[in-house]
Amino acid sequence: MVGPYPFYEDGYKLAEAPHLGMEHQSAVAYGNKYQNGYLGMDLSGTGRGLLWDFIIVHESGHEWFGNSITTADIADMWVHEGITQYTEVIYTECQQGKEAAEEYVIGLRDKIGNRSPVIGPYGVNQEGNGDMYPKGANLMHMIRHIIGDSTFKAMLLEMNRRFYHKVVTSAEIEEFMVNFNVRTGLLDRSVFDQYLRTTQIPVLEWGIRKGTLWTRWTNCVPDLMLPVILNQKGEFPVLMLATSNWGAFPYADKKQPRLEADRNWYIESKPLSKRELRRRKPHIGRGTPLF
Ligand SMILES: [Zn+2]
């Protein structure tokens, strides 16, 4: 999923340590008391993290994200911690299946405080907010659902080839991910600004009126472009290329269907009644995307 082990010549060791644990190239410091979970607890609160040893899985993930691909400034450390936390999700999926992995990463959201941005100030040796772990993992999970499983897997493999044993910035990694997906154009730069450089969680406003499904993002960076899947019972899901401007999608108005934003997106959803929608006066004008 993430490519060959990056320190083959050095080998791989677990070294017993008096503290909980720490990533070190080819020798993970281990002090999780030989139990599953994080000192016997599950950070996700779902029980999914109790079937594997957190320190072994997490610190080993750092061999790829942190030790092989290393950020120049610790302000960008989400690249180490967020993507490594996502390797826990991948591990959970391999061990317990897709549903379990989704529960694990969604459960981690309870640990996100959104008090200050994930990326810290540059040049002053200061990490960003501790949200870099669960919020970074949830960002990666959402990206996976935007670009699809096979592209996501290919992207992680190529990331580890391209940046093998290299020092990087978050901006370089973001640019790489956006460009990797250039053919579909579904992953926009604004998504990284939204989740790494602000503390706002975008709110999807949506409603149906006169045969049209309207969507837009609020509580977000200007020009946010974040595609989102709306699921509906017994019907095909709808992929909305939602932006911070109103977008319109032809939609049968007859029965008010129960649409629900897909749970794999770390967002808030605000369904609007016909009246609320009318008050917001969405209209098809220049630049309104029609799907
Ligand atoms: Zn870590």
Residues whose N, C-alpha, C, O or C-beta is under 5 A from the ligand:
A	BS01	ZN	E81
